[in-house]
Amino acid sequence: MGAASLIVLTIAAIAFSGIAILIARLVTRATTNPQKGEAIECGIPTQGPSWIQFNVGYYLFALIFLIFDVELVFLYPWAVVVKQVGWLALVEVVIFFFILFLGFLYAHKKGALKWM
């Protein structure tokens, strides 16, 4: 499993997505409905201007959630091989948690976790 596997996987991903887009274009008919270009949120038509400024706290909260969500993606492979690797795996995950904890403390200090 080296570079050849990665190249084959990339080509397969491009081929499958390209085929799916091609089939969708062939099967569906194109309509030019003016309602398609309207901004809509949860089925409710917009009232007033659509370009309003949101509080940056929402974005910070979402980024912090994303960071801790990606952390779980890295923890699953670690949990699978932890018995095979031994103490080295434990030391590495402790360092990983320490770095994430420092990021959490920084976000807490900056007030990114306060909800309005």
N, C-alpha and C positions, 0 to 999 in steps of 0.2 A: 504494500500500500504506500505508494510514493506519489511522485508528481504525476505519473500516468493516471492514477485513480482520480486525482483532482481535475485533471484535464477532461477525462471522460465524464465526470460528474458535471462539470461546467457546460460541456457540449450538450449533455442530456437535458440540463435545466433550460438552456436556451432553446433547444429543439422542442421540448414539451410546451414551454410558454408560447413560442412562436406558433406551434400547431393549434393551441387553444385559442389564440387571438385570431388566427386564420379561420378556424371553424366558426367562431362567434361572428365574424364579419360575413361569412357565407350564409349562415343560417338566419341571422336577424336582418330585418330591413331597416334602412336608414330613414329616419323621420326628422323633419326640421320643425320641431315644436318649440315655440318661444319659451315655454315653461321649463324646458330642460336647462336653460341658461340661468334660471333664477336661483338665488341663494335660498336654501331652505334648511331648517334645523328641526328635526323631530316631527316633520309633517306640518309644522305651524308656519304659515307665511310670515316673512319678516315685516316689521313695522319700523319705519324710520330708516336711517342710514345703516348699512351693513358694516361699514368700516368704523368700528368703535374701538377704543383702546381698552384692553384688558389689563388687570393687575398682574404684574410680573410674578407675584407669589404663586399663581396657578401654574405657571411654567416651571418654576423652581421645584414646586411640590411634585410635578409630573416627572421631572428629571431625576429627583431623588428616588421616586418610586421605580423608575427605570433602572437606576444603578443597583438597587437592592433586588430587583427582579432578575437582572443579569447575573447577580451573585449566585442565585439559586441554580442557574444554568451551569455555572462553573463548579458548584458543589456536588452535583449529581455524578459526574465522572470521577471526582475525587472519592466519593463514598463507595463507588464500585471497586476501586483499586486500593483502598486504604490498607487492607490486610496484606496485600502483596508488597506494597512499598515500605510500610513500617513507620518508624519514627520520623523519617524525613518528611513524609506526607503530613504528619501532625504538625511539625514545625512550620511547614509551608502554609498550611491553612490557618495557623495562629497568626502568622505574619499577614496573610491576606485579610483576616478579620480585623487585625489591628489597623491596617491601612483604611479599611472601610469604616471602622469606628472613628478614626481621625476625621474622615470626610463627614460622618454624621455629626460629630461635635462641631465642626466648622459650620455646617448648615444650620445647626441649632443656635450657634452663637450669632450668626447673621440674621436669624429670625425667619428662615425659609420654611420652618415647620409650623409656624403660627398661622392659623386659619382665620383670617380677617379679624 
